[in-house]
Amino acid sequence: MEERRCSFCNRIIEPGTGKLYARRDGTVFYFCSSKCENNVALGRVTRRVKWARKGA
């Protein structure tokens, strides 16, 4: 099974959970929670949010 990570906070997403979002241009985003999904929709940047993991 492929390991997927949240596109916003970089956490590992367990198989069968989370949400996949695909844009019209073919870009695919994976989200572990609605909290991460909403932060992307609001235009927030990961490096400015303290609870999001940086890098690893």
MARMARVO-792211 format. One record per atom (N, C-alpha, C, O): residue in one letter; atom name; z, y, x. Coordinates in nm, 4 decimals. Atoms other than C-alpha are relative to their C-alpha. Example, Ala and Ser with C-alpha at 12.3 -4.5 7.8 and 13.67 -1.06 7.14 Angstrom:
BEGIN
<atom 'A','N',<0.0000,-0.1190,0.0890>> <atom 'A','CA',<0.7800,-0.4500,1.2300>> <atom 'A','C',<0.0000,0.1200,0.0900>> <atom 'A','O',<0.0665,0.1181,0.1936>> <atom 'S','N',<-0.0060,-0.1190,-0.0820>> <atom 'S','CA',<0.7140,-0.1060,1.3670>> <atom 'S','C',<0.0730,0.1090,-0.0770>> <atom 'S','O',<0.0899,0.2198,-0.0261>> 
This chain:
BEGIN
<atom 'M','N',<0.0000,-0.1187,0.0843>> <atom 'M','CA',<0.0000,0.0000,0.0000>> <atom 'M','C',<0.0000,0.1248,0.0887>> <atom 'M','O',<0.0681,0.1299,0.1911>> <atom 'E','N',<0.0110,-0.1250,-0.0747>> <atom 'E','CA',<-0.0857,0.3463,0.1235>> <atom 'E','C',<0.1236,0.0876,-0.0224>> <atom 'E','O',<0.1702,0.1027,-0.1354>> <atom 'E','N',<-0.1148,-0.0900,0.0117>> <atom 'E','CA',<0.2047,0.5807,0.1969>> <atom 'E','C',<-0.0506,0.1382,-0.0393>> <atom 'E','O',<-0.1340,0.1963,0.0302>> <atom 'R','N',<0.0411,-0.1327,0.0455>> <atom 'R','CA',<0.1628,0.9035,0.0021>> <atom 'R','C',<0.1168,0.0960,0.0158>> <atom 'R','O',<0.2328,0.0592,-0.0025>> <atom 'R','N',<-0.1008,-0.1038,-0.0172>> <atom 'R','CA',<0.3475,1.2263,0.0694>> <atom 'R','C',<-0.0295,0.1150,-0.0947>> <atom 'R','O',<-0.1451,0.1430,-0.1266>> <atom 'C','N',<0.0133,-0.1153,0.0893>> <atom 'C','CA',<0.4096,1.5220,-0.1586>> <atom 'C','C',<-0.0737,0.1114,0.0745>> <atom 'C','O',<-0.0447,0.1394,0.1908>> <atom 'S','N',<0.0800,-0.1059,-0.0614>> <atom 'S','CA',<0.1617,1.8015,-0.0901>> <atom 'S','C',<0.0799,0.1272,0.0231>> <atom 'S','O',<0.0378,0.2126,0.1011>> <atom 'F','N',<-0.0815,-0.1199,-0.0171>> <atom 'F','CA',<0.4375,2.0632,-0.1159>> <atom 'F','C',<0.1185,-0.0232,0.0929>> <atom 'F','O',<0.1330,0.0480,0.1923>> <atom 'C','N',<-0.1237,0.0169,-0.0778>> <atom 'C','CA',<0.7644,1.9254,0.0248>> <atom 'C','C',<-0.0090,-0.1092,0.1058>> <atom 'C','O',<0.0827,-0.1233,0.1867>> <atom 'N','N',<0.0264,0.1018,-0.1007>> <atom 'N','CA',<0.6206,1.6366,0.2330>> <atom 'N','C',<0.0926,-0.1211,-0.0103>> <atom 'N','O',<0.1083,-0.1935,0.0880>> <atom 'R','N',<-0.0823,0.1195,0.0198>> <atom 'R','CA',<0.8567,1.3718,0.0883>> <atom 'R','C',<-0.0896,-0.1197,-0.0308>> <atom 'R','O',<-0.2001,-0.1036,-0.0828>> <atom 'I','N',<0.0736,0.1221,0.0318>> <atom 'I','CA',<0.7413,1.0110,0.0578>> <atom 'I','C',<0.0101,-0.0247,-0.1499>> <atom 'I','O',<0.1180,-0.0140,-0.2082>> <atom 'I','N',<0.0044,0.0258,0.1435>> <atom 'I','CA',<0.6336,0.9273,-0.2978>> <atom 'I','C',<-0.0027,-0.1512,-0.0202>> <atom 'I','O',<-0.0890,-0.2200,0.0343>> <atom 'E','N',<-0.0060,0.1428,0.0299>> <atom 'E','CA',<0.7310,0.5819,-0.4257>> <atom 'E','C',<-0.1196,-0.0399,-0.0860>> <atom 'E','O',<-0.1636,0.0381,-0.1705>> <atom 'P','N',<0.1122,0.0456,0.0829>> <atom 'P','CA',<0.4458,0.3748,-0.5737>> <atom 'P','C',<0.0384,-0.0024,-0.1484>> <atom 'P','O',<0.1468,-0.0481,-0.1846>> <atom 'G','N',<-0.0251,-0.0023,0.1442>> <atom 'G','CA',<0.4204,0.4238,-0.9502>> <atom 'G','C',<0.0705,0.1246,-0.0475>> <atom 'G','O',<0.0990,0.1373,-0.1666>> <atom 'T','N',<-0.0666,-0.1239,0.0392>> <atom 'T','CA',<0.5867,0.7649,-0.9469>> <atom 'T','C',<-0.0834,0.1185,0.0456>> <atom 'T','O',<-0.1837,0.1015,0.1149>> <atom 'G','N',<0.0687,-0.1208,-0.0428>> <atom 'G','CA',<0.4752,1.1221,-0.8964>> <atom 'G','C',<-0.1214,0.0322,-0.0846>> <atom 'G','O',<-0.1461,-0.0311,-0.1872>> <atom 'K','N',<0.1161,-0.0461,0.0736>> <atom 'K','CA',<0.1631,1.2987,-1.0108>> <atom 'K','C',<-0.1124,0.0336,0.0968>> <atom 'K','O',<-0.0884,0.0906,0.2032>> <atom 'L','N',<0.1183,-0.0298,-0.0790>> <atom 'L','CA',<-0.1900,1.3267,-0.8719>> <atom 'L','C',<-0.0752,0.1120,-0.0714>> <atom 'L','O',<-0.0970,0.1057,-0.1925>> <atom 'Y','N',<0.0769,-0.1113,0.0553>> <atom 'Y','CA',<-0.3814,1.6515,-0.9237>> <atom 'Y','C',<-0.1262,0.0166,0.0829>> <atom 'Y','O',<-0.1192,0.0324,0.2048>> <atom 'A','N',<0.1277,-0.0144,-0.0697>> <atom 'A','CA',<-0.7512,1.6791,-0.8370>> <atom 'A','C',<-0.0701,0.1254,-0.0499>> <atom 'A','O',<-0.0865,0.1444,-0.1704>> <atom 'R','N',<0.0749,-0.1208,0.0350>> <atom 'R','CA',<-0.9371,2.0101,-0.8299>> <atom 'R','C',<-0.1472,-0.0332,-0.0171>> <atom 'R','O',<-0.1918,-0.1416,0.0205>> <atom 'R','N',<0.1434,0.0200,0.0200>> <atom 'R','CA',<-1.3015,2.0482,-0.9224>> <atom 'R','C',<-0.0759,-0.0144,0.1315>> <atom 'R','O',<-0.1785,-0.0820,0.1378>> <atom 'D','N',<0.0682,0.0068,-0.1298>> <atom 'D','CA',<-1.3941,2.0913,-0.5561>> <atom 'D','C',<0.0297,-0.1298,0.0760>> <atom 'D','O',<-0.0193,-0.1479,0.1874>> <atom 'G','N',<-0.0288,0.1282,-0.0622>> <atom 'G','CA',<-1.2563,1.7430,-0.4762>> <atom 'G','C',<0.1296,-0.0051,0.0778>> <atom 'G','O',<0.1642,-0.1105,0.1311>> <atom 'T','N',<-0.1287,-0.0027,-0.0690>> <atom 'T','CA',<-0.9246,1.8514,-0.3209>> <atom 'T','C',<0.1030,-0.0757,-0.0830>> <atom 'T','O',<0.1146,-0.0526,-0.2034>> <atom 'V','N',<-0.0993,0.0814,0.0699>> <atom 'V','CA',<-0.6480,1.6047,-0.4107>> <atom 'V','C',<0.1395,0.0401,0.0456>> <atom 'V','O',<0.1647,0.0523,0.1655>> <atom 'F','N',<-0.1396,-0.0316,-0.0275>> <atom 'F','CA',<-0.2781,1.6970,-0.4324>> <atom 'F','C',<0.0869,-0.1073,-0.0626>> <atom 'F','O',<0.0591,-0.1543,-0.1730>> <atom 'Y','N',<-0.0998,0.0925,0.0525>> <atom 'Y','CA',<0.0138,1.4586,-0.4769>> <atom 'Y','C',<0.1314,0.0755,-0.0103>> <atom 'Y','O',<0.1693,0.1475,0.0822>> <atom 'F','N',<-0.1281,-0.0668,0.0197>> <atom 'F','CA',<0.3432,1.5849,-0.6195>> <atom 'F','C',<0.1068,-0.1018,-0.0356>> <atom 'F','O',<0.0835,-0.1919,-0.1162>> <atom 'C','N',<-0.1103,0.0919,0.0258>> <atom 'C','CA',<0.6796,1.4061,-0.6194>> <atom 'C','C',<0.0765,0.0393,-0.1261>> <atom 'C','O',<0.1402,-0.0454,-0.1887>> <atom 'S','N',<-0.0736,-0.0464,0.1172>> <atom 'S','CA',<0.8238,1.6200,-0.9003>> <atom 'S','C',<-0.0687,0.1216,-0.0606>> <atom 'S','O',<-0.1577,0.1813,-0.0001>> <atom 'S','N',<0.0554,-0.1187,0.0652>> <atom 'S','CA',<0.7420,1.8948,-1.1447>> <atom 'S','C',<0.0451,0.1267,0.0722>> <atom 'S','O',<-0.0217,0.2298,0.0643>> <atom 'K','N',<-0.0486,-0.1131,-0.0789>> <atom 'K','CA',<0.9488,2.1273,-0.9234>> <atom 'K','C',<-0.1023,0.0382,0.1074>> <atom 'K','O',<-0.1328,0.1560,0.1259>> <atom 'C','N',<0.1007,-0.0258,-0.1037>> <atom 'C','CA',<0.6938,2.0916,-0.6425>> <atom 'C','C',<-0.1316,0.0462,-0.0613>> <atom 'C','O',<-0.1965,0.1367,-0.0089>> <atom 'E','N',<0.1242,-0.0367,0.0668>> <atom 'E','CA',<0.3989,2.1130,-0.8808>> <atom 'E','C',<0.0039,0.1458,-0.0472>> <atom 'E','O',<-0.0941,0.2185,-0.0311>> <atom 'N','N',<-0.0140,-0.1372,0.0488>> <atom 'N','CA',<0.5266,2.4378,-1.0334>> <atom 'N','C',<0.0043,0.1016,0.1137>> <atom 'N','O',<-0.0468,0.2126,0.0989>> <atom 'N','N',<-0.0032,-0.0908,-0.1145>> <atom 'N','CA',<0.5939,2.5942,-0.6929>> <atom 'N','C',<-0.1396,0.0259,0.0544>> <atom 'N','O',<-0.1694,0.1378,0.0963>> <atom 'V','N',<0.1385,-0.0189,-0.0432>> <atom 'V','CA',<0.2302,2.5383,-0.5952>> <atom 'V','C',<-0.0730,0.0883,-0.1007>> <atom 'V','O',<-0.1490,0.1769,-0.0615>> <atom 'A','N',<0.0644,-0.0804,0.1042>> <atom 'A','CA',<0.1150,2.6840,-0.9289>> <atom 'A','C',<0.0422,0.1466,0.0080>> <atom 'A','O',<-0.0359,0.2357,-0.0255>> <atom 'L','N',<-0.0491,-0.1364,-0.0143>> <atom 'L','CA',<0.3292,2.9922,-0.8625>> <atom 'L','C',<-0.0455,0.0661,0.1300>> <atom 'L','O',<-0.0222,0.1851,0.1509>> <atom 'G','N',<0.0520,-0.0550,-0.1242>> <atom 'G','CA',<0.1669,3.0362,-0.5214>> <atom 'G','C',<0.1014,0.0076,0.1122>> <atom 'G','O',<0.0828,0.0829,0.2078>> <atom 'R','N',<-0.1013,-0.0007,-0.1055>> <atom 'R','CA',<0.4761,2.9678,-0.3143>> <atom 'R','C',<-0.0458,-0.0804,0.1205>> <atom 'R','O',<-0.1250,-0.1737,0.1076>> <atom 'V','N',<0.0368,0.0638,-0.1254>> <atom 'V','CA',<0.4436,2.8602,0.0478>> <atom 'V','C',<0.1179,-0.0854,0.0468>> <atom 'V','O',<0.2330,-0.0424,0.0389>> <atom 'T','N',<-0.1041,0.0940,-0.0417>> <atom 'T','CA',<0.6366,2.5593,0.1852>> <atom 'T','C',<0.0921,0.0591,0.1057>> <atom 'T','O',<0.2136,0.0408,0.0983>> <atom 'R','N',<-0.0831,-0.0496,-0.1099>> <atom 'R','CA',<0.7575,2.7373,0.4972>> <atom 'R','C',<0.0996,0.1079,-0.0434>> <atom 'R','O',<0.1927,0.1390,0.0309>> <atom 'R','N',<-0.0936,-0.1021,0.0486>> <atom 'R','CA',<0.9325,3.0042,0.2866>> <atom 'R','C',<0.1055,-0.0553,-0.0955>> <atom 'R','O',<0.1956,0.0175,-0.1372>> <atom 'V','N',<-0.0950,0.0621,0.0906>> <atom 'V','CA',<1.1226,2.7599,0.0661>> <atom 'V','C',<0.0954,-0.0840,0.0828>> <atom 'V','O',<0.0515,-0.1735,0.1550>> <atom 'K','N',<-0.0986,0.0621,-0.0882>> <atom 'K','CA',<1.4458,2.6406,0.2283>> <atom 'K','C',<0.0178,-0.1501,-0.0245>> <atom 'K','O',<0.0431,-0.2241,0.0704>> <atom 'W','N',<-0.0268,0.1409,0.0297>> <atom 'W','CA',<1.4778,2.3026,0.0491>> <atom 'W','C',<-0.1172,-0.0922,0.0361>> <atom 'W','O',<-0.0989,-0.2137,0.0432>> <atom 'A','N',<0.1158,0.0842,-0.0341>> <atom 'A','CA',<1.1262,2.1808,0.1419>> <atom 'A','C',<0.0058,-0.0404,0.1468>> <atom 'A','O',<0.0442,0.0388,0.2329>> <atom 'R','N',<-0.0009,0.0506,-0.1375>> <atom 'R','CA',<1.0947,1.9667,0.4531>> <atom 'R','C',<-0.1149,0.0605,0.0781>> <atom 'R','O',<-0.2267,0.0735,0.0283>> <atom 'K','N',<0.1017,-0.0597,-0.0873>> <atom 'K','CA',<0.9075,2.1225,0.7389>> <atom 'K','C',<-0.0587,-0.1084,0.0885>> <atom 'K','O',<0.0139,-0.1660,0.1695>> <atom 'G','N',<0.0653,0.0966,-0.0879>> <atom 'G','CA',<0.6569,1.8881,0.9032>> <atom 'G','C',<0.0217,-0.1434,-0.0402>> <atom 'G','O',<-0.0407,-0.1900,-0.1355>> <atom 'A','N',<-0.0204,0.1437,0.0188>> <atom 'A','CA',<0.7847,1.5295,0.9129>> <atom 'A','C',<0.0286,-0.0312,-0.1423>> <atom 'A','O',<0.0485,-0.1475,-0.1772>> 
